[in-house]
Amino acid sequence: MYVFFSPITGRINKQLRSDVFKKIKYNIMIKRTFKWRNTITIIALANLGLGCNIADKRSSMEKDSVGNDTAVKDHVGGVETFETNMEEDAAGYLKAASQSLVVQDSLLTAALSSGSSEEIKTYAKKARERTRFYKKNLEGFCNKNKVLLNEALRIEQVDSLRWLSRQVGIAFDRPFYKQLSVELNKNIEAYEDAYNARQQRVKAFVKDELPRLKKEKELLDELGRNIK
């Protein structure tokens, strides 16, 4: 009886072992699948959190921009690189205004030290004081907001001033008035452009300075009407 059933028993034992191995493999596969699902879930949640952080940062930057206070970045304005929390366009307009004020100061200095008429000299003496006051205000505002100003004259501007300084009387007065008028107009235009930028602090600064420059233009135009 034992010999007769031993092959069957052997086959039954083999079948049992096979079933056990299958169950073990199945359990291993289930565990691996569960681990992969957990891993995928964790990655998905991490990506979702990262996406939310990016969205929050974008939203914050957009709110800052709408609120006239953009995020701090490195900008390139003209030749110089400056670090500022001011919009690049607004900073560029202020740099242009500064350059115009430098030229105005140089023209008024030339009027005081050259062969201009007494009327021009009288005007230039007080006008230079006012111009340097405007220039000082702009420099203080730009320094506070980390905007680097370039106050060097261009070569053609230096040549023009040298030529003007050699003129006498009406030969000085007329080109002096024309050049100073052009620079004042540039200054006013730069401030108007800066005012239209989205930064509230720039608007506040220009709101104080712009009326002074417009008054300065009126005084210069009055002087120009007296130049024969």
Residue pairs with C-beta under 8 A, 6 or more apart in sequence:
60 71
61 70
61 71
64 70
64 71
65 198
66 198
67 200
68 198
68 199
68 200
68 201
68 203
69 85
69 199
69 200
70 85
70 86
70 87
70 199
71 85
72 83
72 84
72 85
74 81
74 82
74 83
75 81
75 82
75 83
75 84
75 88
75 91
76 82
76 88
77 88
77 91
77 92
77 95
77 147
77 148
78 92
78 95
78 150
79 150
80 148
80 150
81 148
82 91
82 146
82 147
82 148
83 146
84 91
84 145
84 146
84 147
85 145
85 146
86 145
86 146
86 147
86 199
86 201
86 202
87 197
87 198
87 199
87 202
89 193
89 197
90 194
90 197
90 198
90 199
90 202
91 142
91 145
91 147
93 190
93 191
93 193
93 194
93 197
94 138
94 141
94 142
94 147
94 149
94 190
94 194
94 202
95 147
95 149
95 150
96 186
96 190
97 138
97 186
97 187
97 190
97 191
97 194
98 135
98 138
98 139
98 142
98 149
98 150
98 151
99 150
99 151
100 183
100 184
100 186
100 187
100 190
101 131
101 134
101 135
101 138
101 187
102 135
102 151
102 153
103 153
103 157
103 179
103 183
104 131
104 180
104 183
104 184
104 187
105 128
105 131
105 132
105 135
106 153
106 157
106 161
107 161
107 164
107 176
107 179
107 180
107 183
108 124
108 127
108 128
108 131
108 180
109 124
109 128
110 116
110 161
110 164
110 165
110 176
111 120
111 121
111 123
111 124
111 172
111 176
112 121
112 124
112 125
112 128
113 165
114 164
114 165
114 166
114 167
114 168
114 172
115 167
115 168
115 169
115 172
116 124
116 169
116 172
116 173
116 176
117 169
117 170
117 172
117 173
119 173
119 223
119 226
120 172
120 173
120 176
120 223
123 219
123 220
123 223
127 216
127 219
127 220
130 212
130 216
131 216
134 209
134 212
134 213
134 216
137 205
137 208
137 209
138 149
138 209
139 149
141 205
142 148
142 149
145 201
153 161
160 179
164 172
164 175
164 176
164 179
167 175
170 227
170 228
173 227
174 227
177 220
177 223
177 224
177 227
180 220
181 217
181 220
181 221
181 224
184 213
184 216
184 217
184 220
185 217
187 213
188 210
188 213
188 214
188 217
191 206
191 209
191 210
191 213
192 206
192 210
194 202
194 206
195 202
195 203
195 206
195 207
195 210
197 203
